[in-house]
């Protein structure tokens, strides 16, 4: 225990020293980022910070906020999910106790009635029969009282479960959502793609995957700052989400890259939709929210791949990525098909 405390204290000092060196505010979010970085509890966060360092990108308040949103919010959601699940288990254990109490009451009443029947059959006096009935009625009254207590406990457990299930649904939704853009996150994408591929194969249906990258995003980010960069990511995500429908899945794949899964969609239709999305994004102006200054327009490139007989989730992503790379190579702001 003492060794753990010493380790935690050392990590805490490293985190606070780094915050001071970077001239950041000692907020809980900033502390959270750097404590997790030095503790090594979040490898994706560590990799993101090391990438920023290798690119000599200044780690500002905005950058720390983005790191916390992207890498630590999901971790908190997972912890909340585990907590909610544990509370549901506890509630069910309480319900089991209630059920056992109901069974106990029933057995007690059955025993009381059975005993009364035996006594009455062997009894000759009215007074004695009267006493037996009084005993049965007393047992019955006790059972009713216990049943009322059980009913109250059941109602309480039912309400608790209702609230817990609502909380659980909310946590699950948040755990599958990118904190910055509001679309599905990488974890959700990694779950949905294999599931939808299996479904497409089972039904003999088409499935297309579109990989999207914002053109010159780093340059835009470096020129206007991470806050404007976040605004661009939100704008693109909102445009993509508002332009698809039904069972289509829009996800933030990582950084400035997005992915869209189109179930029951052949490659030609997916290319057409992707190009419509490209035009929709290009038609949006990025405006500084504070000054109202128009900062310009953004474009995106996309690669499309349609599921074939030998594809795995990894290979269809790779083929769509290769098509995206080709779109970048031949001039950007275009859609290229891998098929």
ROPA-668659 format. One line per 4 residues: number of its first residue (from 1); for each residue z negated, y, x negated of C-alpha. Coordinates in steps of 0.25 Angstrom, whole numbers. Example, Ala and Ser with C-alpha at 12.3 -4.5 7.8 and 13.67 -1.06 7.14 Angstrom:
BEGIN
1> -31 -18 -49; -29 -4 -55 .
//
This chain:
BEGIN
1> 0 0 0; -4 10 -11; 9 6 -19; 17 9 -6 .
5> 10 23 -4; 13 26 -19; 28 23 -17; 29 31 -4 .
9> 22 43 -11; 32 42 -22; 44 42 -13; 38 53 -5 .
13> 37 62 -17; 51 59 -21; 56 63 -7; 48 76 -7 .
17> 52 79 -22; 67 77 -18; 65 86 -5; 60 97 -14 .
21> 71 95 -25; 81 96 -14; 74 108 -8; 74 102 6 .
25> 64 104 16; 52 93 16; 56 89 31; 53 75 36 .
29> 68 72 36; 70 76 22; 58 68 17; 63 56 25 .
33> 76 57 18; 71 57 4; 59 48 6; 69 37 11 .
37> 78 40 0; 68 38 -11; 61 26 -3; 75 19 -3 .
41> 73 16 12; 86 20 17; 98 16 7; 108 24 15 .
45> 101 36 14; 99 34 -1; 114 32 -3; 117 44 5 .
49> 108 53 -3; 114 47 -16; 128 50 -12; 124 64 -9 .
53> 118 65 -23; 130 59 -30; 139 69 -22; 129 80 -27 .
57> 128 84 -12; 115 93 -10; 105 87 -1; 101 98 9 .
61> 93 98 21; 106 95 29; 109 83 21; 95 78 22 .
65> 95 79 37; 108 72 37; 103 61 29; 91 59 37 .
69> 99 59 50; 109 49 45; 100 39 37; 86 40 42 .
73> 87 43 57; 93 29 59; 81 23 51; 71 30 60 .
77> 79 24 72; 78 10 67; 63 12 65; 62 17 79 .
81> 70 5 84; 60 -4 78; 48 3 83; 54 3 97 .
85> 57 -12 96; 43 -14 92; 37 -7 104; 46 -15 113 .
89> 41 -28 107; 26 -23 109; 29 -19 123; 35 -33 126 .
93> 22 -39 119; 14 -31 129; 23 -36 141; 20 -50 136 .
97> 5 -48 137; 7 -43 151; 15 -55 155; 4 -64 149 .
101> -6 -56 157; 2 -59 170; 3 -74 167; -12 -74 165 .
105> -15 -67 178; -7 -77 185; -14 -89 179; -27 -83 182 .
109> -24 -81 197; -18 -95 198; -31 -100 192; -39 -92 202 .
113> -31 -97 214; -31 -111 209; -46 -111 207; -48 -105 221 .
117> -39 -116 228; -48 -127 221; -61 -120 225; -56 -118 240 .
121> -52 -132 241; -66 -137 237; -74 -126 244; -80 -128 258 .
125> -87 -114 260; -80 -101 265; -89 -93 256; -84 -101 244 .
129> -69 -99 248; -72 -84 250; -77 -83 236; -65 -91 230 .
133> -56 -81 237; -64 -69 232; -62 -75 218; -47 -76 220 .
137> -45 -62 225; -53 -57 214; -44 -64 204; -32 -59 212 .
141> -37 -45 211; -39 -46 196; -25 -51 195; -19 -39 203 .
145> -27 -30 194; -21 -37 181; -7 -37 187; -8 -21 190 .
149> -12 -20 175; 0 -29 171; 9 -21 180; 5 -8 173 .
153> 7 -14 159; 21 -19 163; 25 -5 168; 20 1 156 .
157> 27 -9 147; 40 -7 155; 40 8 153; 37 6 138 .
161> 49 -3 137; 58 6 145; 54 18 135; 55 9 123 .
165> 69 3 127; 74 18 129; 68 21 115; 75 9 109 .
169> 88 12 115; 87 26 109; 83 22 96; 94 11 95 .
173> 105 22 99; 99 32 89; 99 20 78; 114 18 81 .
177> 118 33 81; 121 42 69; 111 53 69; 120 64 65 .
181> 133 62 73; 127 54 85; 138 43 84; 135 29 80 .
185> 130 27 66; 134 17 55; 124 7 60; 129 7 74 .
189> 144 6 69; 140 -6 60; 134 -13 72; 145 -9 82 .
193> 158 -13 74; 155 -28 72; 151 -29 86; 163 -22 91 .
197> 172 -30 82; 166 -43 87; 168 -38 101; 183 -35 99 .
201> 185 -49 92; 178 -56 104; 187 -48 114; 200 -48 106 .
205> 199 -33 106; 204 -22 97; 194 -13 89; 197 -2 80 .
209> 188 6 70; 190 20 65; 184 25 53; 183 41 52 .
213> 180 50 40; 179 65 41; 189 72 31; 183 80 20 .
217> 169 79 26; 162 80 13; 169 93 9; 166 99 23 .
221> 151 95 22; 150 101 8; 157 114 12; 149 116 24 .
225> 136 108 23; 130 95 29; 126 102 42; 141 105 45 .
229> 145 91 39; 135 85 50; 142 94 60; 155 88 57 .
233> 150 74 58; 144 77 71; 157 84 76; 166 72 71 .
237> 156 62 77; 156 69 91; 171 70 91; 172 55 88 .
241> 162 51 98; 167 60 109; 181 55 108; 179 40 109 .
245> 174 32 121; 169 19 126; 164 9 116; 170 16 104 .
249> 160 18 93; 159 30 84; 150 29 72; 147 37 60 .
253> 150 28 49; 144 36 38; 145 50 32; 157 57 38 .
257> 164 44 42; 164 39 57; 169 26 63; 174 23 77 .
261> 175 8 83; 185 7 94; 183 -6 102; 195 -11 109 .
265> 204 -1 102; 217 -5 95; 220 2 82; 231 11 88 .
269> 221 17 98; 210 19 88; 220 26 79; 224 35 90 .
273> 209 38 94; 205 40 79; 217 51 78; 212 58 91 .
277> 198 58 85; 204 64 72; 211 75 79; 198 78 88 .
281> 190 80 75; 200 88 68; 200 97 81; 186 101 79 .
285> 181 113 72; 168 112 63; 160 125 66; 148 130 59 .
289> 137 129 70; 129 141 65; 140 151 61; 151 146 70 .
293> 161 146 58; 172 136 60; 172 127 47; 185 119 50 .
297> 190 106 55; 187 92 51; 196 80 51; 194 65 50 .
301> 201 53 45; 201 39 52; 204 25 49; 207 15 60 .
305> 206 0 59; 208 -10 70; 200 -24 70; 208 -35 65 .
309> 206 -50 65; 199 -51 52; 191 -38 52; 176 -37 50 .
313> 168 -24 53; 169 -21 38; 184 -23 37; 188 -15 49 .
317> 179 -4 43; 186 -5 30; 200 -5 36; 197 8 44 .
321> 191 14 32; 203 11 24; 212 18 34; 202 30 34 .
325> 203 31 19; 219 31 21; 218 42 31; 210 50 21 .
329> 220 47 10; 232 51 17; 227 65 22; 214 63 31 .
333> 213 68 45; 221 56 50; 219 42 56; 224 29 48 .
337> 224 15 54; 221 3 46; 229 -6 55 .
//
